[in-house]
């Protein structure tokens, strides 16, 4: 009887993560051609007409759509961000993009933590040597590390969603750092989306590498440096205490 209950418990624990993995795999092959810049360009007039007739409904559908993309790691997150800017402008578009991305990130974070996170955390807490030291170092600097992985453009979004779950980060810290940490990048891409009307009129494609241009990248790297500054200060003061 106990073995049967354990099996049911394991199935329930892993079911959300398995479902996300299956949908992500299917979506990677079936949605790649649909969630694209060409699709947005070809359907822009229909989207604008629907928005003008049903603004609130459009906003709700868009946020839900973004949640699903992030929660199931589907292709098209960048196109969705551009679409948010195109339909709602930089300010409201950023708000809708960040809200949808944060909710979606929380869904996959919870699924990962339910499936593997608690066990990995327990094993790391019970381990000795270097693994335990790394875990303790992350625990002592969670806020800084969470903001750092959100702000660095090179860290894939899904990695930044899964890693904290495996390290036992509390939900509220994950949610707050995700919401605030993705704002700079969201503002950049949403503003690009807000200017898509002129891009479409000129028959061009948007410059999605803009985030790596110096006038954009340097301020973001500055925020990255600020996020790890507490870790540096703590390390320096700790060494001074040891030398006394």
C-alpha positions in Angstrom: 0.0 0.0 0.0 2.8 2.4 0.9 4.6 1.6 -2.4 1.4 2.4 -4.3 1.0 5.7 -2.5 4.6 6.6 -3.2 4.2 5.9 -6.9 1.0 8.1 -7.0 2.9 10.8 -5.1 5.8 10.6 -7.6 3.5 10.8 -10.6 1.6 13.8 -9.1 5.0 15.5 -8.4 6.5 15.1 -11.8 3.3 15.5 -13.9 3.4 19.3 -14.3 7.1 19.2 -15.3 6.5 16.3 -17.7 3.5 18.2 -19.2 5.6 21.3 -19.7 8.4 19.3 -21.4 6.0 17.5 -23.7 4.2 20.7 -24.8 7.5 22.5 -25.2 8.8 19.8 -27.5 5.6 19.8 -29.6 5.6 23.6 -29.7 9.2 23.8 -30.8 8.3 21.9 -34.0 4.7 23.0 -34.7 4.7 26.7 -33.7 8.1 27.8 -35.0 6.7 29.1 -38.3 3.6 30.7 -36.8 5.2 32.7 -33.9 7.4 34.8 -36.2 8.0 38.3 -37.4 6.4 37.4 -40.8 3.2 36.3 -39.1 3.0 39.6 -37.2 3.7 41.6 -40.3 1.1 39.8 -42.4 -1.6 40.0 -39.7 -0.9 43.5 -38.4 -4.0 45.1 -39.8 -6.3 42.5 -38.4 -4.6 42.7 -35.0 -5.0 46.5 -34.9 -8.6 46.3 -35.9 -9.4 43.7 -33.2 -7.5 45.8 -30.6 -9.4 49.0 -31.5 -12.7 47.2 -31.2 -11.9 45.1 -28.1 -9.0 46.8 -26.2 -9.4 45.2 -22.8 -10.1 41.7 -24.3 -7.1 42.1 -26.5 -4.9 43.0 -23.5 -6.2 40.0 -21.5 -5.7 37.6 -24.4 -2.2 38.9 -25.0 -1.1 38.5 -21.4 -2.6 35.0 -21.3 -0.8 34.2 -24.6 2.5 35.4 -23.1 2.0 33.4 -20.0 1.5 30.2 -22.0 4.6 30.9 -24.1 6.8 31.4 -21.1 5.2 28.6 -18.9 5.7 26.0 -21.7 9.0 27.4 -23.0 7.4 27.8 -26.4 9.2 29.6 -29.3 8.2 33.2 -29.9 8.8 35.1 -26.7 10.7 37.8 -28.5 8.0 38.1 -31.1 5.4 38.3 -28.3 7.4 41.1 -26.7 7.5 43.0 -30.0 3.8 42.5 -30.5 3.1 43.9 -27.0 4.9 47.1 -28.1 3.3 47.2 -31.5 -0.3 46.8 -30.1 -0.1 48.8 -26.8 2.9 51.1 -27.0 6.1 51.2 -24.9 4.5 51.9 -21.5 1.5 49.6 -21.5 3.2 47.1 -23.7 6.1 46.8 -21.2 3.6 46.4 -18.3 1.7 43.6 -20.2 4.9 41.9 -21.3 6.5 41.9 -17.8 3.3 40.7 -16.2 2.8 37.9 -18.6 6.5 36.8 -18.5 6.5 36.9 -14.7 3.3 34.8 -14.3 4.6 32.3 -16.9 8.0 32.1 -15.1 6.2 31.5 -11.8 4.3 28.6 -13.4 7.4 26.8 -14.7 9.3 27.6 -11.5 6.6 26.0 -9.4 6.5 23.0 -11.7 10.3 22.5 -11.5 10.4 23.0 -7.8 7.6 20.5 -7.3 9.2 17.9 -9.5 12.9 18.2 -8.7 13.6 21.3 -6.7 12.9 20.0 -3.2 14.9 16.8 -3.7 17.9 18.6 -5.2 17.8 21.2 -2.4 17.7 18.4 0.3 20.6 16.6 -1.3 22.7 19.8 -1.6 21.9 20.7 2.0 22.9 17.2 3.1 26.1 17.1 1.0 29.6 17.9 2.2 32.5 19.7 0.6 32.4 22.0 -2.4 28.7 21.4 -3.3 27.6 22.5 0.2 29.8 25.6 0.1 28.4 26.6 -3.3 24.8 26.1 -2.0 25.6 28.2 1.1 27.2 30.9 -1.0 24.1 31.2 -3.2 21.8 31.1 -0.1 23.7 34.0 1.5 23.5 36.1 -1.7 20.1 35.1 -3.2 18.8 38.5 -4.1 22.1 39.6 -5.8 22.3 36.3 -7.8 18.6 36.4 -8.8 18.9 39.9 -10.1 22.2 39.2 -11.8 20.9 36.2 -13.8 17.8 38.2 -14.8 19.8 41.3 -16.0 22.6 39.5 -17.9 21.3 39.3 -21.5 23.4 36.1 -22.2 21.5 34.0 -19.6 18.6 32.2 -21.3 15.2 33.1 -19.8 14.2 29.4 -19.2 17.6 28.8 -17.4 16.9 31.7 -15.1 13.4 30.2 -14.4 14.7 26.7 -13.6 17.9 27.3 -11.7 16.4 29.1 -8.7 13.8 26.3 -8.4 16.5 23.7 -8.2 18.4 25.7 -5.5 15.4 26.2 -3.2 14.8 29.9 -3.7 11.6 31.1 -2.0 8.7 31.9 -4.4 8.4 35.6 -3.3 12.1 36.2 -4.0 11.8 34.6 -7.4 8.7 36.5 -8.3 10.0 39.9 -7.2 13.4 39.5 -8.8 11.9 38.3 -12.0 9.4 41.1 -12.3 11.9 43.8 -11.6 14.9 42.2 -13.2 13.3 41.7 -16.7 12.1 45.3 -16.9 15.2 46.8 -18.6 15.3 44.2 -21.4 11.5 44.4 -21.8 11.6 48.1 -22.2 14.2 47.8 -25.0 12.4 45.2 -27.0 8.9 46.7 -26.3 10.1 50.1 -27.6 11.4 48.3 -30.8 7.9 46.8 -31.1 6.3 50.2 -30.7 8.2 51.4 -33.7 7.2 48.5 -35.9 4.7 50.5 -37.9 7.5 52.5 -39.5 9.5 49.3 -40.0 6.6 47.6 -41.8 6.0 50.6 -44.0 9.7 50.6 -45.1 9.6 46.8 -45.8 12.4 46.2 -43.3 12.9 43.9 -40.3 13.5 45.2 -36.7 17.0 45.2 -35.3 16.8 42.6 -32.5 20.5 43.0 -31.7 19.8 46.4 -30.3 20.2 45.2 -26.8 23.9 44.5 -27.5 24.6 48.0 -28.7 26.8 50.0 -26.4 24.3 52.7 -25.4 21.8 49.9 -24.4 24.2 47.2 -23.1 26.4 49.4 -20.9 23.6 50.6 -18.6 22.3 47.0 -18.3 25.8 45.8 -17.5 26.0 48.6 -14.9 22.8 47.2 -13.3 24.5 43.8 -13.3 27.5 45.2 -11.5 25.2 46.8 -8.9 23.4 43.5 -8.4 26.7 41.7 -7.4 28.1 44.6 -5.5 26.8 43.3 -2.1 28.5 40.0 -2.8 31.8 41.8 -3.5 31.5 44.0 -0.4 30.7 41.0 1.8 33.7 39.1 0.4 36.0 42.0 1.0 34.8 42.7 4.5 34.9 39.0 5.3 38.6 38.8 4.3 39.4 41.9 6.4 37.8 40.2 9.4 39.9 37.1 8.8 43.1 39.3 8.7 42.4 41.0 12.0 
